[in-house]
Amino acid sequence: MEKGAIIKHNIKKAAATGSWRNYAPEVDNEKCIGCNTCVKYCPDACIILKNREDGKPTKLAEIDLEFCKGCGVCAQVCPVKAIGMK
């Protein structure tokens, strides 16, 4: 039996959320340390890290709300609580 798994998401085949989501994650750009934890735990693979526009060396989490289901996992696993559900 094989152990572990690698999940490869194909954004072209992903289902768009639409407007039925109750909560949406919001990233506090001042708190985000670009640790990549939210990216690893997102079940919909809708978070990426992008370069900051303010020139800081760390990256910033960016959430694609078209595919986010609003589950809140990212907010729960963020070590600095930079993501809040609104």
N, CA, C and O atoms as a Tinker XYZ file with bonds, in Angstrom:
   344  protein
     1  N      0.843000   -1.181000    0.000000    73     2
     2  CA     0.000000    0.000000    0.000000    64     1     3
     3  C      0.884000    1.239000    0.000000    63     2     4     5
     4  O      1.845000    1.323000    0.766000    81     3
     5  N      0.568000    2.172000   -0.836000    73     3     6
     6  CA     1.343000    3.407000   -0.954000    64     5     7
     7  C      0.966000    4.365000    0.164000    63     6     8     9
     8  O     -0.212000    4.521000    0.484000    81     7
     9  N      1.970000    5.008000    0.759000    73     7    10
    10  CA     1.722000    5.961000    1.829000    64     9    11
    11  C      1.820000    7.380000    1.297000    63    10    12    13
    12  O      2.611000    7.669000    0.400000    81    11
    13  N      1.008000    8.259000    1.862000    73    11    14
    14  CA     1.048000    9.667000    1.471000    64    13    15
    15  C      0.306000    9.908000    0.169000    63    14    16    17
    16  O     -0.124000    8.977000   -0.513000    81    15
    17  N      0.174000   11.163000   -0.148000    73    15    18
    18  CA    -0.531000   11.520000   -1.372000    64    17    19
    19  C     -0.080000   12.894000   -1.833000    63    18    20    21
    20  O      0.291000   13.752000   -1.031000    81    19
    21  N     -0.122000   13.075000   -3.114000    73    19    22
    22  CA     0.138000   14.387000   -3.688000    64    21    23
    23  C     -1.120000   14.790000   -4.430000    63    22    24    25
    24  O     -1.544000   14.118000   -5.370000    81    23
    25  N     -1.709000   15.888000   -4.001000    73    23    26
    26  CA    -2.926000   16.361000   -4.638000    64    25    27
    27  C     -2.549000   17.429000   -5.651000    63    26    28    29
    28  O     -1.954000   18.448000   -5.303000    81    27
    29  N     -2.897000   17.187000   -6.897000    73    27    30
    30  CA    -2.620000   18.161000   -7.944000    64    29    31
    31  C     -3.950000   18.767000   -8.378000    63    30    32    33
    32  O     -4.832000   18.072000   -8.882000    81    31
    33  N     -4.075000   20.053000   -8.175000    73    31    34
    34  CA    -5.303000   20.742000   -8.536000    64    33    35
    35  C     -5.209000   21.277000   -9.959000    63    34    36    37
    36  O     -4.176000   21.806000  -10.370000    81    35
    37  N     -6.280000   21.136000  -10.688000    73    35    38
    38  CA    -6.365000   21.699000  -12.027000    64    37    39
    39  C     -7.416000   22.802000  -11.965000    63    38    40    41
    40  O     -8.615000   22.522000  -11.954000    81    39
    41  N     -6.970000   24.048000  -11.926000    73    39    42
    42  CA    -7.875000   25.185000  -11.757000    64    41    43
    43  C     -8.902000   25.265000  -12.888000    63    42    44    45
    44  O     -9.979000   25.832000  -12.706000    81    43
    45  N     -8.580000   24.708000  -14.041000    73    43    46
    46  CA    -9.524000   24.726000  -15.168000    64    45    47
    47  C    -10.724000   23.820000  -14.924000    63    46    48    49
    48  O    -11.790000   24.026000  -15.503000    81    47
    49  N    -10.551000   22.823000  -14.072000    73    47    50
    50  CA   -11.643000   21.892000  -13.766000    64    49    51
    51  C    -12.314000   22.192000  -12.427000    63    50    52    53
    52  O    -13.287000   21.529000  -12.067000    81    51
    53  N    -11.814000   23.170000  -11.691000    73    51    54
    54  CA   -12.358000   23.495000  -10.373000    64    53    55
    55  C    -13.719000   24.186000  -10.494000    63    54    56    57
    56  O    -13.988000   24.919000  -11.447000    81    55
    57  N    -14.553000   23.929000   -9.508000    73    55    58
    58  CA   -15.880000   24.553000   -9.489000    64    57    59
    59  C    -15.795000   25.930000   -8.843000    63    58    60    61
    60  O    -15.262000   26.077000   -7.743000    81    59
    61  N    -16.314000   26.919000   -9.522000    73    59    62
    62  CA   -16.334000   28.274000   -8.967000    64    61    63
    63  C    -17.354000   28.339000   -7.839000    63    62    64    65
    64  O    -18.394000   27.684000   -7.898000    81    63
    65  N    -17.060000   29.117000   -6.831000    73    63    66
    66  CA   -17.921000   29.208000   -5.660000    64    65    67
    67  C    -19.199000   29.988000   -5.938000    63    66    68    69
    68  O    -20.278000   29.599000   -5.491000    81    67
    69  N    -19.082000   31.060000   -6.658000    73    67    70
    70  CA   -20.245000   31.905000   -6.866000    64    69    71
    71  C    -20.452000   32.806000   -5.673000    63    70    72    73
    72  O    -19.480000   33.210000   -5.035000    81    71
    73  N    -21.688000   33.134000   -5.353000    73    71    74
    74  CA   -21.955000   34.069000   -4.260000    64    73    75
    75  C    -22.583000   33.400000   -3.035000    63    74    76    77
    76  O    -23.103000   34.098000   -2.165000    81    75
    77  N    -22.551000   32.078000   -2.945000    73    75    78
    78  CA   -23.213000   31.407000   -1.835000    64    77    79
    79  C    -22.386000   31.357000   -0.562000    63    78    80    81
    80  O    -22.905000   30.955000    0.480000    81    79
    81  N    -21.139000   31.744000   -0.605000    73    79    82
    82  CA   -20.247000   31.699000    0.556000    64    81    83
    83  C    -20.758000   32.624000    1.656000    63    82    84    85
    84  O    -21.147000   33.753000    1.360000    81    83
    85  N    -20.770000   32.184000    2.922000    73    83    86
    86  CA   -21.191000   33.023000    4.045000    64    85    87
    87  C    -20.065000   33.901000    4.568000    63    86    88    89
    88  O    -20.289000   35.059000    4.921000    81    87
    89  N    -18.853000   33.355000    4.619000    73    87    90
    90  CA   -17.692000   34.087000    5.114000    64    89    91
    91  C    -16.581000   34.042000    4.071000    63    90    92    93
    92  O    -16.466000   33.091000    3.298000    81    91
    93  N    -15.776000   35.084000    4.069000    73    91    94
    94  CA   -14.647000   35.146000    3.150000    64    93    95
    95  C    -13.395000   35.523000    3.934000    63    94    96    97
    96  O    -13.447000   36.400000    4.797000    81    95
    97  N    -12.275000   34.875000    3.645000    73    95    98
    98  CA   -11.044000   35.225000    4.336000    64    97    99
    99  C    -10.502000   36.564000    3.865000    63    98   100   101
   100  O    -10.593000   36.915000    2.688000    81    99
   101  N     -9.944000   37.295000    4.801000    73    99   102
   102  CA    -9.349000   38.600000    4.492000    64   101   103
   103  C     -7.952000   38.622000    5.112000    63   102   104   105
   104  O     -7.796000   38.358000    6.304000    81   103
   105  N     -6.938000   38.935000    4.304000    73   103   106
   106  CA    -5.549000   38.930000    4.769000    64   105   107
   107  C     -5.156000   40.320000    5.260000    63   106   108   109
   108  O     -5.359000   41.316000    4.565000    81   107
   109  N     -4.594000   40.374000    6.459000    73   107   110
   110  CA    -4.043000   41.618000    6.999000    64   109   111
   111  C     -2.596000   41.703000    6.497000    63   110   112   113
   112  O     -1.723000   40.982000    6.981000    81   111
   113  N     -2.354000   42.569000    5.544000    73   111   114
   114  CA    -1.045000   42.678000    4.897000    64   113   115
   115  C      0.070000   43.043000    5.859000    63   114   116   117
   116  O      1.229000   42.710000    5.615000    81   115
   117  N     -0.258000   43.714000    6.938000    73   115   118
   118  CA     0.772000   44.100000    7.908000    64   117   119
   119  C      1.210000   42.919000    8.776000    63   118   120   121
   120  O      2.353000   42.878000    9.233000    81   119
   121  N      0.314000   41.962000    9.005000    73   119   122
   122  CA     0.628000   40.818000    9.858000    64   121   123
   123  C      1.217000   39.632000    9.105000    63   122   124   125
   124  O      1.988000   38.860000    9.676000    81   123
   125  N      0.866000   39.477000    7.832000    73   123   126
   126  CA     1.277000   38.308000    7.052000    64   125   127
   127  C      2.795000   38.230000    6.956000    63   126   128   129
   128  O      3.456000   39.200000    6.585000    81   127
   129  N      3.345000   37.047000    7.300000    73   127   130
   130  CA     4.792000   36.847000    7.256000    64   129   131
   131  C      5.211000   35.955000    6.083000    63   130   132   133
   132  O      6.390000   35.626000    5.948000    81   131
   133  N      4.264000   35.565000    5.243000    73   131   134
   134  CA     4.575000   34.758000    4.066000    64   133   135
   135  C      5.106000   33.375000    4.384000    63   134   136   137
   136  O      5.979000   32.871000    3.677000    81   135
   137  N      4.596000   32.750000    5.437000    73   135   138
   138  CA     5.120000   31.461000    5.898000    64   137   139
   139  C      4.653000   30.274000    5.057000    63   138   140   141
   140  O      5.230000   29.191000    5.160000    81   139
   141  N      3.635000   30.447000    4.237000    73   139   142
   142  CA     3.137000   29.414000    3.333000    64   141   143
   143  C      2.235000   28.384000    4.019000    63   142   144   145
   144  O      1.810000   27.425000    3.373000    81   143
   145  N      1.934000   28.556000    5.302000    73   143   146
   146  CA     1.110000   27.585000    6.017000    64   145   147
   147  C     -0.302000   27.533000    5.449000    63   146   148   149
   148  O     -0.849000   26.448000    5.251000    81   147
   149  N     -0.888000   28.672000    5.188000    73   147   150
   150  CA    -2.259000   28.703000    4.656000    64   149   151
   151  C     -2.337000   28.034000    3.287000    63   150   152   153
   152  O     -3.330000   27.379000    2.968000    81   151
   153  N     -1.301000   28.197000    2.488000    73   151   154
   154  CA    -1.269000   27.593000    1.153000    64   153   155
   155  C     -1.302000   26.075000    1.270000    63   154   156   157
   156  O     -2.024000   25.412000    0.526000    81   155
   157  N     -0.535000   25.523000    2.190000    73   155   158
   158  CA    -0.451000   24.068000    2.367000    64   157   159
   159  C     -1.768000   23.462000    2.844000    63   158   160   161
   160  O     -2.119000   22.350000    2.448000    81   159
   161  N     -2.495000   24.185000    3.688000    73   159   162
   162  CA    -3.703000   23.630000    4.295000    64   161   163
   163  C     -4.997000   23.951000    3.555000    63   162   164   165
   164  O     -6.034000   23.369000    3.874000    81   163
   165  N     -4.974000   24.844000    2.591000    73   163   166
   166  CA    -6.206000   25.219000    1.881000    64   165   167
   167  C     -6.746000   24.028000    1.088000    63   166   168   169
   168  O     -6.073000   23.548000    0.175000    81   167
   169  N     -7.950000   23.540000    1.419000    73   167   170
   170  CA    -8.496000   22.381000    0.708000    64   169   171
   171  C     -8.899000   22.689000   -0.729000    63   170   172   173
   172  O     -9.064000   21.766000   -1.526000    81   171
   173  N     -9.058000   23.944000   -1.073000    73   171   174
   174  CA    -9.451000   24.310000   -2.433000    64   173   175
   175  C     -8.288000   24.832000   -3.261000    63   174   176   177
   176  O     -8.473000   25.202000   -4.420000    81   175
   177  N     -7.089000   24.866000   -2.682000    73   175   178
   178  CA    -5.875000   25.339000   -3.364000    64   177   179
   179  C     -6.106000   26.703000   -4.015000    63   178   180   181
   180  O     -5.742000   26.914000   -5.172000    81   179
   181  N     -6.707000   27.615000   -3.275000    73   179   182
   182  CA    -7.014000   28.929000   -3.848000    64   181   183
   183  C     -6.186000   30.053000   -3.231000    63   182   184   185
   184  O     -6.525000   31.228000   -3.369000    81   183
   185  N     -5.091000   29.687000   -2.546000    73   183   186
   186  CA    -4.212000   30.692000   -1.953000    64   185   187
   187  C     -2.831000   30.568000   -2.586000    63   186   188   189
   188  O     -2.292000   29.470000   -2.718000    81   187
   189  N     -2.269000   31.708000   -2.973000    73   187   190
   190  CA    -0.901000   31.740000   -3.487000    64   189   191
   191  C     -0.138000   32.826000   -2.744000    63   190   192   193
   192  O     -0.737000   33.716000   -2.139000    81   191
   193  N      1.170000   32.748000   -2.792000    73   191   194
   194  CA     2.007000   33.796000   -2.221000    64   193   195
   195  C      2.537000   34.649000   -3.350000    63   194   196   197
   196  O      3.090000   34.141000   -4.325000    81   195
   197  N      2.362000   35.952000   -3.210000    73   195   198
   198  CA     2.829000   36.902000   -4.218000    64   197   199
   199  C      3.797000   37.882000   -3.590000    63   198   200   201
   200  O      3.769000   38.102000   -2.380000    81   199
   201  N      4.647000   38.468000   -4.404000    73   199   202
   202  CA     5.561000   39.503000   -3.917000    64   201   203
   203  C      4.767000   40.691000   -3.413000    63   202   204   205
   204  O      3.742000   41.062000   -3.986000    81   203
   205  N      5.246000   41.274000   -2.350000    73   203   206
   206  CA     4.583000   42.449000   -1.776000    64   205   207
   207  C      4.848000   43.675000   -2.635000    63   206   208   209
   208  O      5.895000   43.792000   -3.272000    81   207
   209  N      3.897000   44.573000   -2.640000    73   207   210
   210  CA     4.063000   45.835000   -3.362000    64   209   211
   211  C      4.770000   46.877000   -2.508000    63   210   212   213
   212  O      5.234000   47.895000   -3.021000    81   211
   213  N      4.853000   46.619000   -1.181000    73   211   214
   214  CA     5.477000   47.599000   -0.289000    64   213   215
   215  C      6.989000   47.413000   -0.162000    63   214   216   217
   216  O      7.633000   48.130000    0.604000    81   215
   217  N      7.560000   46.465000   -0.898000    73   215   218
   218  CA     9.004000   46.283000   -0.913000    64   217   219
   219  C      9.559000   45.392000    0.178000    63   218   220   221
   220  O     10.767000   45.159000    0.211000    81   219
   221  N      8.717000   44.878000    1.083000    73   219   222
   222  CA     9.205000   43.984000    2.132000    64   221   223
   223  C      9.683000   42.677000    1.488000    63   222   224   225
   224  O      9.139000   42.256000    0.466000    81   223
   225  N     10.689000   42.039000    2.077000    73   223   226
   226  CA    11.255000   40.840000    1.454000    64   225   227
   227  C     10.357000   39.604000    1.511000    63   226   228   229
   228  O     10.514000   38.696000    0.696000    81   227
   229  N      9.419000   39.555000    2.460000    73   227   230
   230  CA     8.544000   38.395000    2.566000    64   229   231
   231  C      7.424000   38.486000    1.537000    63   230   232   233
   232  O      7.126000   39.560000    1.015000    81   231
   233  N      6.815000   37.350000    1.259000    73   231   234
   234  CA     5.694000   37.315000    0.319000    64   233   235
   235  C      4.392000   37.509000    1.081000    63   234   236   237
   236  O      4.373000   37.505000    2.312000    81   235
   237  N      3.316000   37.676000    0.342000    73   235   238
   238  CA     2.012000   37.962000    0.924000    64   237   239
   239  C      0.986000   36.970000    0.395000    63   238   240   241
   240  O      0.944000   36.695000   -0.805000    81   239
   241  N      0.160000   36.435000    1.284000    73   239   242
   242  CA    -0.888000   35.498000    0.878000    64   241   243
   243  C     -1.969000   36.243000    0.114000    63   242   244   245
   244  O     -2.421000   37.311000    0.527000    81   243
   245  N     -2.374000   35.659000   -1.008000    73   243   246
   246  CA    -3.467000   36.223000   -1.804000    64   245   247
   247  C     -4.476000   35.112000   -2.056000    63   246   248   249
   248  O     -4.112000   34.024000   -2.502000    81   247
   249  N     -5.740000   35.388000   -1.772000    73   247   250
   250  CA    -6.798000   34.387000   -1.860000    64   249   251
   251  C     -7.689000   34.663000   -3.057000    63   250   252   253
   252  O     -8.178000   35.778000   -3.240000    81   251
   253  N     -7.894000   33.634000   -3.870000    73   251   254
   254  CA    -8.760000   33.742000   -5.041000    64   253   255
   255  C    -10.188000   33.435000   -4.588000    63   254   256   257
   256  O    -10.557000   32.271000   -4.427000    81   255
   257  N    -10.978000   34.470000   -4.387000    73   255   258
   258  CA   -12.334000   34.293000   -3.860000    64   257   259
   259  C    -13.291000   33.651000   -4.855000    63   258   260   261
   260  O    -14.399000   33.264000   -4.483000    81   259
   261  N    -12.886000   33.535000   -6.088000    73   259   262
   262  CA   -13.741000   32.858000   -7.074000    64   261   263
   263  C    -13.838000   31.364000   -6.757000    63   262   264   265
   264  O    -14.833000   30.720000   -7.091000    81   263
   265  N    -12.804000   30.814000   -6.110000    73   263   266
   266  CA   -12.783000   29.391000   -5.804000    64   265   267
   267  C    -12.817000   29.081000   -4.308000    63   266   268   269
   268  O    -13.010000   27.925000   -3.931000    81   267
   269  N    -12.635000   30.079000   -3.453000    73   267   270
   270  CA   -12.659000   29.896000   -2.005000    64   269   271
   271  C    -14.074000   29.547000   -1.550000    63   270   272   273
   272  O    -15.040000   30.191000   -1.959000    81   271
   273  N    -14.190000   28.531000   -0.707000    73   271   274
   274  CA   -15.498000   28.111000   -0.196000    64   273   275
   275  C    -15.825000   28.726000    1.164000    63   274   276   277
   276  O    -16.931000   28.555000    1.675000    81   275
   277  N    -14.854000   29.448000    1.754000    73   275   278
   278  CA   -15.096000   30.104000    3.039000    64   277   279
   279  C    -15.047000   29.171000    4.223000    63   278   280   281
   280  O    -15.726000   29.410000    5.222000    81   279
   281  N    -14.264000   28.114000    4.139000    73   279   282
   282  CA   -14.221000   27.116000    5.214000    64   281   283
   283  C    -13.511000   27.617000    6.467000    63   282   284   285
   284  O    -13.812000   27.157000    7.568000    81   283
   285  N    -12.572000   28.554000    6.320000    73   283   286
   286  CA   -11.882000   29.117000    7.471000    64   285   287
   287  C    -10.644000   28.372000    7.924000    63   286   288   289
   288  O    -10.049000   28.736000    8.939000    81   287
   289  N    -10.240000   27.344000    7.205000    73   287   290
   290  CA    -9.048000   26.587000    7.581000    64   289   291
   291  C     -7.826000   27.504000    7.582000    63   290   292   293
   292  O     -6.999000   27.424000    8.490000    81   291
   293  N     -7.704000   28.361000    6.593000    73   291   294
   294  CA    -6.550000   29.269000    6.500000    64   293   295
   295  C     -6.443000   30.163000    7.729000    63   294   296   297
   296  O     -5.346000   30.397000    8.236000    81   295
   297  N     -7.568000   30.656000    8.202000    73   295   298
   298  CA    -7.571000   31.530000    9.380000    64   297   299
   299  C     -7.182000   30.755000   10.637000    63   298   300   301
   300  O     -6.529000   31.302000   11.525000    81   299
   301  N     -7.577000   29.499000   10.716000    73   299   302
   302  CA    -7.261000   28.676000   11.883000    64   301   303
   303  C     -5.783000   28.303000   11.953000    63   302   304   305
   304  O     -5.212000   28.247000   13.042000    81   303
   305  N     -5.156000   28.047000   10.802000    73   303   306
   306  CA    -3.766000   27.570000   10.814000    64   305   307
   307  C     -2.738000   28.697000   10.750000    63   306   308   309
   308  O     -1.550000   28.445000   10.954000    81   307
   309  N     -3.155000   29.924000   10.477000    73   307   310
   310  CA    -2.215000   31.040000   10.367000    64   309   311
   311  C     -1.550000   31.290000   11.728000    63   310   312   313
   312  O     -2.240000   31.598000   12.700000    81   311
   313  N     -0.208000   31.160000   11.807000    73   311   314
   314  CA     0.472000   31.303000   13.098000    64   313   315
   315  C      0.459000   32.719000   13.670000    63   314   316   317
   316  O      0.635000   32.893000   14.876000    81   315
   317  N      0.256000   33.725000   12.834000    73   315   318
   318  CA     0.246000   35.105000   13.326000    64   317   319
   319  C     -1.146000   35.752000   13.229000    63   318   320   321
   320  O     -1.301000   36.958000   13.421000    81   319
   321  N     -2.142000   34.927000   12.931000    73   319   322
   322  CA    -3.543000   35.373000   12.830000    64   321   323
   323  C     -3.690000   36.552000   11.855000    63   322   324   325
   324  O     -4.372000   37.536000   12.141000    81   323
   325  N     -3.029000   36.422000   10.695000    73   323   326
   326  CA    -3.093000   37.464000    9.668000    64   325   327
   327  C     -4.333000   37.302000    8.790000    63   326   328   329
   328  O     -4.651000   38.190000    8.000000    81   327
   329  N     -5.031000   36.182000    8.921000    73   327   330
   330  CA    -6.224000   35.955000    8.113000    64   329   331
   331  C     -7.436000   35.915000    9.034000    63   330   332   333
   332  O     -7.460000   35.183000   10.023000    81   331
   333  N     -8.429000   36.706000    8.695000    73   331   334
   334  CA    -9.674000   36.740000    9.457000    64   333   335
   335  C    -10.840000   36.451000    8.533000    63   334   336   337
   336  O    -10.798000   36.782000    7.348000    81   335
   337  N    -11.867000   35.844000    9.066000    73   335   338
   338  CA   -13.060000   35.551000    8.278000    64   337   339
   339  C    -14.061000   36.680000    8.440000    63   338   340   341
   340  O    -14.466000   37.009000    9.555000    81   339
   341  N    -14.452000   37.266000    7.329000    73   339   342
   342  CA   -15.388000   38.413000    7.327000    64   341   343
   343  C    -16.678000   38.038000    6.640000    63   342   344
   344  O    -17.586000   38.864000    6.538000    81   343
